[in-house]
Amino acid sequence: MKRIAKWVGIFLAIVIIGVVSLPFLINVDQFRPTLQSDLSTVLGREVKLGGLQLKILSGEVTADDLSVGEDPAFGKPAFLEAKRLHVGVELWPFLISRKLIVTDLTIDQPEIALVQAQSGNWNFSTLGGKSEPVSSSTPPSAKLPLDLSVQLVRITNGKLTLRRTFGHWKPLVLEQVNIGLRNFSSASAFPFSLAAMIRGGGSLKLDGSAGPINPTDSAMTPLSANLHLGQVDVARTGLNDAAPDVAGLISFDGSGQSDGRMMRVKGRLKAEKLKIAKTGTPAARPLELDFGVEHDLAKHRGVVQQGDIHLGKAVAHLTGTYAEQGDASLLALKLAGPEMPVQELEAMLPAMGVVLPAGTSLQGGTASVILAMEGPANRLVTTGSLALNNTKLTGFDLPKKMASIERLAGIKGGPDTEIQTLSANVRVAPEGTDAQNITLVVPAIGDLRGGGTVSAEYALDFQMSAQVHTSGLLAGVSDKPIPFSVGGTCSDPVFRPDVKAIVKDEVKGVAGGLLHGLLGGKKD
């Protein structure tokens, strides 16, 4: 029994010694030129590898360094650089016949740069496509037997940078990138997955299938995928380059399909702490958007076919087009929101830069808007109409504010202002807001009409008139419209009698009386 144990121990020792010695006895680095050449042919780019080492126990070959050349049109820096490459191999055929059968590739800690030129082409457009043969120092006759039938390609803990060679776009950087390609083939569809953290805040997950690879432009390869974005900070990540006034945390769940020419994306987007205007403040409640977009990959423009905006129970509909033009994103959108609950909308007013008088709020009633938004996203001009019905501005006593106008001093006010209707035609631009054809019906006063502007600094300049309801204490007030102006700021409006308009009306009255007398008025 002891003798058997002794021989078993000797046998195990020999096996262990053999396993440990094999990497030193077998020169796997002799396959490096062949592997470099075959990878270069597959990718259409020059591939360089560090020294190859065999690891018997894990059944893999490792290279200390890996680099994949850049498209010459984009300069000299490498398209991809990695600290280590792991090559999974079938060990038995290699030990018996010195044939290297590669089953999988794992690229560890690579740095990858995806770059777009002003023409719209990407530096990966020529990757894997038909190209001129890549030069190789290894003559075909000297190549060792190698089978590159890769079933799995993995990228682990990588860094992916997306940038442009033109304009002032901030690069988008993905960190902790993990990518998997299974049953990879350039001639057929293959499944893929991608997970990453976005520098500046947020996460990204993408999975689906892609292929066959477009032989002339890899960027036009068909794909079908599901996309998840989690809590992406659009300002800190630079995703708001086209509209720098926009900020907030964006989450998205949806899917996309591309035939290589048109990309169709649909899903639900959730925006938290959203800010739209330069002087706005983050919204107190989230906004959700169900949308469907059709994007032309070659022309870099698209159509918003569905854009249902949900803010609580308030729903508005957004449609239109967009197009990239140099640094700018040109928009031509229409927004229609019929009879939306005012209570739901109020939470979004600060995000839009809308300021109410200090200490006030809107309660009850409905709001309707029909707006057209056109121009560059960072200098958008919005025109259209808006209306409020049966709402209340709490904490604001409009009759008391207007008591400085002598002819309106007798109006009895209250802590709140009831608004029966408010309608106006508006134009909102970076320089401020212009509101015309204002009709405001306040039961406590009457009909107020006019128009004016709000500057970018919220200064008010309105010329208005009040047609007072002649009843009760106001029965003695003339039925002529009472002109007044509104100055101050949105948070502290100031109402004053319009002296120029009053004098003008009085002059007209006197002139009219004289003219009437001269032309046949009744004589004493």
C-alpha positions as CSV (number, residue, x, y, z in Angstrom):
1,M,0.0,0.0,0.0
2,K,2.8,2.3,0.9
3,R,4.5,1.4,-2.4
4,I,1.4,2.4,-4.4
5,A,1.1,5.7,-2.6
6,K,4.7,6.3,-3.3
7,W,4.3,5.7,-7.1
8,V,1.1,7.8,-7.2
9,G,3.0,10.7,-5.5
10,I,5.8,10.4,-8.0
11,F,3.4,10.4,-10.9
12,L,1.6,13.5,-9.5
13,A,4.9,15.2,-9.0
14,I,5.9,14.5,-12.6
15,V,2.5,15.8,-13.9
16,I,2.9,19.0,-11.8
17,I,6.5,19.5,-13.0
18,G,5.3,18.9,-16.6
19,V,2.5,21.4,-16.3
20,V,4.7,24.0,-14.8
21,S,7.5,23.3,-17.3
22,L,5.3,23.3,-20.5
23,P,5.1,27.1,-20.8
24,F,8.9,27.3,-20.7
25,L,9.3,24.4,-23.2
26,I,6.7,25.7,-25.7
27,N,7.4,28.9,-27.5
28,V,3.9,30.2,-28.0
29,D,5.2,33.6,-29.0
30,Q,6.1,32.1,-32.4
31,F,2.4,32.6,-33.2
32,R,2.4,36.3,-32.5
33,P,3.2,37.4,-36.1
34,T,0.4,35.1,-37.4
35,L,-2.1,36.3,-34.8
36,Q,-1.2,40.0,-35.5
37,S,-1.6,39.4,-39.2
38,D,-4.9,37.6,-39.0
39,L,-6.4,40.2,-36.6
40,S,-5.2,43.0,-38.8
41,T,-6.9,41.4,-41.8
42,V,-10.2,40.9,-39.9
43,L,-10.3,44.5,-38.6
44,G,-8.8,46.2,-41.6
45,R,-6.4,48.0,-39.2
46,E,-2.8,47.3,-38.1
47,V,-2.8,45.3,-34.9
48,K,0.2,45.1,-32.6
49,L,0.7,42.6,-29.8
50,G,3.1,42.3,-26.9
51,G,4.9,39.1,-26.1
52,L,2.6,36.0,-25.9
53,Q,2.7,33.7,-22.9
54,L,1.0,30.3,-22.4
55,K,-1.0,29.6,-19.3
56,I,-1.7,25.9,-19.2
57,L,-4.1,25.8,-16.2
58,S,-6.5,28.4,-17.6
59,G,-6.1,27.3,-21.2
60,E,-5.2,30.8,-22.5
61,V,-2.5,32.8,-24.1
62,T,-1.9,36.3,-22.9
63,A,-0.3,39.4,-24.5
64,D,1.1,42.2,-22.4
65,D,0.0,44.9,-24.8
66,L,-2.6,45.4,-27.6
67,S,-3.0,48.3,-30.0
68,V,-5.4,48.7,-33.0
69,G,-4.4,51.4,-35.5
70,E,-6.5,54.5,-36.2
71,D,-8.2,55.4,-39.5
72,P,-5.5,57.5,-41.3
73,A,-8.1,60.2,-41.9
74,F,-8.4,60.8,-38.2
75,G,-4.7,61.0,-37.3
76,K,-2.0,58.8,-35.8
77,P,-3.2,58.0,-32.2
78,A,-4.4,54.4,-31.9
79,F,-8.0,53.6,-32.1
80,L,-7.7,51.1,-29.2
81,E,-5.0,50.5,-26.7
82,A,-5.1,47.9,-23.9
83,K,-2.8,46.7,-21.2
84,R,-3.6,43.0,-21.7
85,L,-5.1,40.6,-24.2
86,H,-6.4,37.2,-23.1
87,V,-6.7,34.6,-25.9
88,G,-8.8,31.5,-25.1
89,V,-7.4,28.5,-27.0
90,E,-8.1,24.8,-27.4
91,L,-5.2,23.3,-25.4
92,W,-5.1,19.7,-26.7
93,P,-4.8,20.5,-30.5
94,F,-2.1,22.9,-29.6
95,L,-0.1,20.4,-27.4
96,I,-0.4,17.6,-29.9
97,S,-0.1,19.3,-33.3
98,R,1.0,22.9,-32.5
99,K,-2.2,24.3,-34.0
100,L,-3.6,27.4,-32.3
101,I,-7.4,27.4,-32.3
102,V,-8.6,30.7,-30.8
103,T,-12.1,30.4,-29.2
104,D,-12.4,33.7,-27.4
105,L,-10.7,37.1,-26.9
106,T,-10.8,39.2,-23.8
107,I,-9.4,42.8,-24.0
108,D,-8.6,44.1,-20.5
109,Q,-8.7,47.8,-19.5
110,P,-8.7,49.2,-23.1
111,E,-9.0,52.9,-23.9
112,I,-11.1,53.4,-27.0
113,A,-11.8,56.6,-28.8
114,L,-14.9,57.0,-31.1
115,V,-14.4,60.2,-33.1
116,Q,-16.8,61.8,-35.6
117,A,-15.6,64.2,-38.3
118,Q,-17.5,67.2,-39.6
119,S,-18.5,65.1,-42.7
120,G,-20.5,62.9,-40.3
121,N,-18.1,59.9,-40.8
122,W,-16.8,58.0,-37.7
123,N,-13.4,56.7,-37.2
124,F,-14.8,53.2,-36.8
125,S,-16.7,53.4,-40.1
126,T,-13.9,51.5,-41.9
127,L,-13.3,49.1,-39.1
128,G,-13.9,45.5,-40.2
129,G,-14.9,46.5,-43.7
130,K,-13.3,45.9,-47.0
131,S,-9.9,47.6,-47.2
132,E,-6.5,47.3,-48.7
133,P,-4.5,44.4,-47.2
134,V,-2.6,45.5,-44.0
135,S,1.1,45.1,-44.4
136,S,2.6,42.2,-42.5
137,S,6.3,41.4,-41.9
138,T,5.4,37.7,-41.9
139,P,5.3,36.0,-45.4
140,P,2.3,33.7,-45.9
141,S,4.6,30.7,-46.3
142,A,6.1,31.3,-42.8
143,K,2.7,31.5,-41.0
144,L,2.0,28.9,-38.4
145,P,-1.4,27.1,-38.4
146,L,-4.0,29.3,-36.7
147,D,-7.8,29.0,-36.6
148,L,-9.5,32.4,-35.7
149,S,-13.1,31.2,-35.2
150,V,-13.8,33.4,-32.2
151,Q,-17.1,32.6,-30.4
152,L,-16.8,35.3,-27.7
153,V,-15.2,38.7,-27.6
154,R,-15.2,40.6,-24.3
155,I,-14.0,44.0,-23.3
156,T,-13.6,44.4,-19.5
157,N,-13.2,47.5,-17.4
158,G,-12.6,49.8,-20.4
159,K,-12.8,53.5,-21.1
160,L,-14.8,54.7,-24.1
161,T,-14.6,58.3,-25.3
162,L,-17.0,59.8,-27.8
163,R,-15.9,63.1,-29.3
164,R,-16.0,65.2,-32.5
165,T,-13.2,66.8,-34.5
166,F,-15.2,70.1,-34.9
167,G,-17.2,72.5,-32.8
168,H,-17.2,72.9,-29.0
169,W,-18.8,69.6,-28.0
170,K,-17.7,68.2,-24.7
171,P,-16.5,64.6,-25.0
172,L,-18.8,62.0,-23.5
173,V,-16.7,59.5,-21.5
174,L,-17.9,56.0,-20.5
175,E,-16.0,54.3,-17.7
176,Q,-16.0,50.8,-16.3
177,V,-17.1,49.6,-19.8
178,N,-17.9,46.0,-20.2
179,I,-18.8,44.7,-23.7
180,G,-19.7,41.2,-24.9
181,L,-20.0,39.9,-28.4
182,R,-21.1,36.3,-28.9
183,N,-20.9,34.1,-32.0
184,F,-19.2,37.1,-33.7
185,S,-19.3,37.1,-37.5
186,S,-19.0,40.0,-39.9
187,A,-21.4,38.2,-42.3
188,S,-24.3,37.6,-40.0
189,A,-26.1,39.0,-37.0
190,F,-24.6,38.5,-33.5
191,P,-25.8,39.3,-30.0
192,F,-24.0,41.9,-28.0
193,S,-24.3,43.7,-24.6
194,L,-22.7,46.8,-23.1
195,A,-22.7,48.2,-19.6
196,A,-21.0,51.3,-18.4
197,M,-20.9,54.2,-16.0
198,I,-21.1,57.7,-17.5
199,R,-18.5,60.2,-16.3
200,G,-20.4,63.1,-14.7
201,G,-23.2,60.9,-13.4
202,G,-25.4,58.1,-14.7
203,S,-25.3,54.5,-16.0
204,L,-25.9,52.9,-19.4
205,K,-27.0,49.4,-20.4
206,L,-27.4,48.3,-24.0
207,D,-28.2,44.8,-25.3
208,G,-29.5,43.3,-28.5
209,S,-28.1,42.1,-31.9
210,A,-26.1,43.7,-34.7
211,G,-25.0,42.7,-38.1
212,P,-24.2,41.7,-40.7
213,I,-21.5,44.4,-40.6
214,N,-21.8,47.0,-43.4
215,P,-18.7,46.4,-45.6
216,T,-18.4,50.0,-46.6
217,D,-19.4,51.8,-43.4
218,S,-19.5,49.9,-40.0
219,A,-21.5,52.8,-38.5
220,M,-24.4,51.8,-40.9
221,T,-24.6,48.2,-39.6
222,P,-28.2,47.1,-38.9
223,L,-29.0,46.6,-35.2
224,S,-31.8,46.0,-32.8
225,A,-31.3,46.9,-29.1
226,N,-32.8,47.7,-25.8
227,L,-31.4,50.8,-24.0
228,H,-31.5,51.8,-20.3
229,L,-30.2,55.0,-19.0
230,G,-30.2,55.7,-15.3
231,Q,-30.0,59.1,-13.6
232,V,-27.8,60.7,-16.2
233,D,-26.7,64.2,-15.3
234,V,-27.1,66.0,-18.6
235,A,-25.1,69.1,-17.6
236,R,-22.2,67.4,-16.0
237,T,-21.9,64.8,-18.7
238,G,-22.0,67.4,-21.5
239,L,-25.1,66.0,-23.1
240,N,-26.6,69.5,-23.1
241,D,-24.0,71.0,-25.4
242,A,-26.6,71.9,-28.0
243,A,-28.8,73.5,-25.3
244,P,-26.6,74.5,-22.4
245,D,-29.5,76.0,-20.4
246,V,-31.0,72.5,-19.9
247,A,-30.1,70.6,-16.8
248,G,-31.5,67.7,-14.8
249,L,-31.3,63.9,-14.3
250,I,-32.5,61.8,-17.2
251,S,-33.6,58.2,-17.1
252,F,-34.7,56.2,-20.1
253,D,-36.1,52.8,-21.0
254,G,-36.8,52.0,-24.6
255,S,-35.7,50.2,-27.7
256,G,-34.3,51.0,-31.1
257,Q,-34.0,49.4,-34.5
258,S,-31.8,50.4,-37.5
259,D,-31.6,49.1,-41.0
260,G,-28.3,50.9,-41.5
261,R,-30.0,54.1,-42.9
262,M,-32.9,54.9,-40.6
263,M,-32.9,54.5,-36.8
264,R,-36.3,54.2,-35.0
265,V,-36.3,54.8,-31.3
266,K,-39.2,54.6,-28.9
267,G,-39.5,54.6,-25.1
268,R,-40.2,56.5,-22.0
269,L,-37.9,59.2,-20.7
270,K,-38.1,60.5,-17.1
271,A,-36.6,63.9,-16.2
272,E,-36.0,64.8,-12.6
273,K,-34.9,68.2,-11.2
274,L,-35.4,69.5,-14.8
275,K,-34.3,73.0,-15.7
276,I,-35.1,74.4,-19.1
277,A,-34.4,78.1,-19.0
278,K,-31.1,79.9,-18.2
279,T,-32.6,81.6,-15.2
280,G,-34.8,78.7,-14.2
281,T,-34.5,76.6,-11.1
282,P,-34.9,72.8,-10.9
283,A,-38.5,71.5,-11.0
284,A,-39.9,70.0,-7.9
285,R,-41.6,67.1,-9.6
286,P,-40.5,64.8,-12.4
287,L,-41.6,65.1,-16.0
288,E,-42.2,62.0,-18.2
289,L,-42.1,61.7,-22.0
290,D,-43.4,58.9,-24.1
291,F,-41.8,59.4,-27.5
292,G,-41.1,57.9,-30.9
293,V,-38.3,59.2,-33.2
294,E,-37.2,58.3,-36.7
295,H,-33.6,59.4,-37.3
296,D,-31.8,59.6,-40.6
297,L,-28.2,58.3,-39.8
298,A,-26.7,59.8,-43.0
299,K,-28.4,63.2,-42.9
300,H,-28.2,63.6,-39.1
301,R,-31.8,64.7,-38.8
302,G,-35.1,63.2,-37.6
303,V,-38.8,63.4,-37.0
304,V,-40.5,63.4,-33.6
305,Q,-43.5,61.2,-34.5
306,Q,-44.7,60.9,-30.9
307,G,-44.0,63.1,-27.9
308,D,-46.5,62.7,-25.1
309,I,-45.4,64.8,-22.2
310,H,-46.8,63.8,-18.8
311,L,-46.7,66.1,-15.7
312,G,-48.9,64.4,-13.3
313,K,-52.4,64.4,-14.9
314,A,-51.4,67.2,-17.3
315,V,-50.7,65.9,-20.8
316,A,-49.3,67.8,-23.8
317,H,-48.3,66.6,-27.3
318,L,-45.0,67.4,-29.0
319,T,-44.3,66.7,-32.7
320,G,-41.9,68.1,-35.3
321,T,-38.4,67.8,-36.7
322,Y,-34.8,68.4,-35.7
323,A,-31.5,68.5,-37.6
324,E,-27.8,68.9,-36.9
325,Q,-26.1,71.9,-38.5
326,G,-22.5,72.3,-37.5
327,D,-22.5,72.9,-33.7
328,A,-26.2,73.7,-33.6
329,S,-29.3,71.5,-33.4
330,L,-32.1,73.1,-35.4
331,L,-35.6,72.5,-34.0
332,A,-39.0,72.9,-35.6
333,L,-41.5,71.6,-33.0
334,K,-45.1,72.1,-32.1
335,L,-46.6,71.7,-28.7
336,A,-50.3,71.3,-28.0
337,G,-51.7,71.0,-24.5
338,P,-55.4,71.3,-24.1
339,E,-57.1,71.9,-20.7
340,M,-54.2,70.8,-18.5
341,P,-54.8,71.0,-14.7
342,V,-53.0,74.2,-13.5
343,Q,-52.1,72.6,-10.2
344,E,-49.9,70.0,-12.1
345,L,-48.2,72.6,-14.2
346,E,-47.2,75.0,-11.5
347,A,-44.3,72.7,-10.4
348,M,-42.8,73.2,-13.8
349,L,-43.0,77.0,-13.9
350,P,-39.7,77.6,-12.1
351,A,-37.9,75.3,-14.5
352,M,-39.1,77.3,-17.4
353,G,-38.0,80.6,-15.8
354,V,-41.6,81.7,-15.1
355,V,-41.7,83.9,-12.0
356,L,-44.9,84.6,-10.1
357,P,-45.4,87.5,-7.7
358,A,-43.5,86.8,-4.4
359,G,-45.5,84.6,-2.0
360,T,-48.1,83.6,-4.6
361,S,-49.2,80.4,-6.2
362,L,-51.8,79.2,-8.8
363,Q,-54.6,76.9,-7.7
364,G,-57.4,75.2,-9.6
365,G,-58.5,75.7,-13.2
366,T,-57.1,74.6,-16.5
367,A,-54.4,75.8,-18.9
368,S,-54.3,75.4,-22.7
369,V,-51.3,76.1,-25.0
370,I,-50.6,76.0,-28.7
371,L,-47.0,76.8,-29.3
372,A,-44.4,76.6,-32.1
373,M,-40.7,76.3,-31.3
374,E,-38.2,77.1,-34.0
375,G,-34.5,77.8,-34.3
376,P,-31.2,76.5,-32.7
377,A,-31.8,74.7,-29.4
378,N,-29.7,77.2,-27.6
379,R,-31.5,80.2,-29.0
380,L,-35.0,78.8,-29.4
381,V,-37.9,81.2,-30.3
382,T,-41.4,80.1,-29.1
383,T,-44.6,81.7,-30.4
384,G,-48.2,80.9,-30.0
385,S,-51.1,81.3,-27.6
386,L,-51.9,80.4,-24.1
387,A,-55.0,80.5,-21.9
388,L,-56.0,80.0,-18.3
389,N,-59.6,79.4,-17.1
390,N,-61.2,79.5,-13.7
391,T,-58.0,79.6,-11.7
392,K,-56.9,81.5,-8.6
393,L,-53.7,83.5,-7.9
394,T,-53.5,83.0,-4.1
395,G,-51.7,85.5,-1.9
396,F,-52.2,88.3,-4.4
397,D,-54.8,91.1,-3.9
398,L,-55.0,92.6,-7.4
399,P,-57.6,95.3,-6.5
400,K,-55.4,96.4,-3.6
401,K,-52.3,96.5,-5.9
402,M,-54.3,98.7,-8.3
403,A,-55.6,101.1,-5.6
404,S,-52.9,103.5,-6.6
405,I,-55.0,104.2,-9.7
406,E,-57.4,106.8,-8.4
407,R,-60.4,105.7,-10.4
408,L,-60.0,102.1,-9.2
409,A,-59.3,102.9,-5.6
410,G,-62.9,102.0,-4.5
411,I,-62.6,98.4,-5.6
412,K,-63.0,95.9,-2.8
413,G,-60.3,93.3,-2.8
414,G,-59.4,90.1,-1.0
415,P,-56.4,87.9,-0.2
416,D,-56.6,86.1,-3.5
417,T,-57.4,87.0,-7.1
418,E,-60.0,85.0,-8.9
419,I,-59.2,84.7,-12.7
420,Q,-62.1,83.8,-14.9
421,T,-60.1,83.8,-18.1
422,L,-56.7,84.9,-19.2
423,S,-55.5,84.6,-22.8
424,A,-52.6,86.1,-24.8
425,N,-50.4,85.7,-27.8
426,V,-46.8,85.2,-26.8
427,R,-43.3,85.2,-28.2
428,V,-40.6,83.9,-26.0
429,A,-36.9,84.4,-27.1
430,P,-33.6,84.7,-25.3
431,E,-34.0,88.4,-25.0
432,G,-37.3,88.2,-23.2
433,T,-41.0,87.6,-23.6
434,D,-43.5,89.6,-25.6
435,A,-47.2,89.2,-24.8
436,Q,-49.9,90.9,-26.9
437,N,-53.7,90.7,-27.2
438,I,-54.0,90.0,-23.5
439,T,-57.5,89.5,-22.2
440,L,-57.8,89.1,-18.4
441,V,-61.2,88.8,-16.8
442,V,-61.1,89.3,-13.1
443,P,-64.6,89.2,-11.6
444,A,-63.6,91.6,-8.8
445,I,-62.5,94.3,-11.3
446,G,-63.7,93.6,-14.8
447,D,-62.0,93.1,-18.2
448,L,-58.3,94.0,-18.4
449,R,-56.7,94.2,-21.9
450,G,-53.4,95.2,-23.4
451,G,-49.9,94.0,-24.0
452,G,-46.2,94.4,-23.2
453,T,-42.9,92.8,-22.5
454,V,-40.9,90.9,-19.9
455,S,-37.2,91.3,-20.2
456,A,-34.7,88.6,-19.7
457,E,-34.1,90.1,-16.2
458,Y,-37.9,89.9,-15.5
459,A,-38.5,93.6,-15.8
460,L,-42.2,94.4,-16.7
461,D,-43.3,97.0,-19.3
462,F,-47.0,96.7,-20.0
463,Q,-49.7,99.1,-21.3
464,M,-53.1,98.0,-20.2
465,S,-56.7,99.2,-19.8
466,A,-59.4,98.2,-17.4
467,Q,-63.1,98.0,-18.3
468,V,-64.6,98.1,-14.8
469,H,-67.8,96.2,-14.0
470,T,-70.3,99.0,-13.1
471,S,-72.2,97.7,-10.2
472,G,-72.4,98.4,-6.4
473,L,-69.7,100.9,-5.3
474,L,-68.5,101.2,-8.8
475,A,-71.8,102.3,-10.3
476,G,-70.6,105.8,-10.6
477,V,-67.4,105.0,-12.4
478,S,-67.3,105.9,-16.0
479,D,-67.7,103.0,-18.4
480,K,-64.7,104.3,-20.4
481,P,-61.6,102.0,-20.2
482,I,-59.2,103.1,-17.6
483,P,-55.6,103.1,-18.9
484,F,-52.8,102.0,-16.6
485,S,-49.2,100.6,-16.9
486,V,-47.5,97.8,-15.2
487,G,-43.8,98.1,-14.3
488,G,-41.5,96.7,-11.6
489,T,-40.6,93.0,-11.9
490,C,-42.5,89.7,-12.1
491,S,-42.0,89.1,-8.4
492,D,-43.0,92.6,-7.4
493,P,-45.3,94.2,-10.1
494,V,-46.1,97.9,-9.8
495,F,-49.4,99.3,-11.2
496,R,-49.6,103.0,-12.2
497,P,-52.1,105.2,-13.9
498,D,-51.1,105.8,-17.6
499,V,-51.0,109.6,-17.4
500,K,-50.2,110.0,-21.1
501,A,-53.1,107.9,-22.2
502,I,-55.5,109.7,-19.8
503,V,-54.4,113.1,-21.1
504,K,-54.7,111.9,-24.6
505,D,-58.2,110.7,-24.0
506,E,-59.2,114.0,-22.3
507,V,-57.7,116.0,-25.2
508,K,-59.7,113.9,-27.6
509,G,-62.8,114.5,-25.5
510,V,-62.4,118.2,-25.5
511,A,-61.5,118.4,-29.1
512,G,-64.5,116.2,-30.0
513,G,-66.8,118.5,-28.0
514,L,-65.5,121.6,-29.7
515,L,-65.8,120.0,-33.1
516,H,-69.3,118.8,-32.3
517,G,-70.3,122.4,-31.3
518,L,-68.7,124.0,-34.3
519,L,-70.4,121.6,-36.7
520,G,-73.9,121.9,-35.5
521,G,-74.1,121.0,-31.9
522,K,-77.1,122.4,-29.9
523,K,-76.8,126.2,-29.2
524,D,-78.0,127.9,-26.0
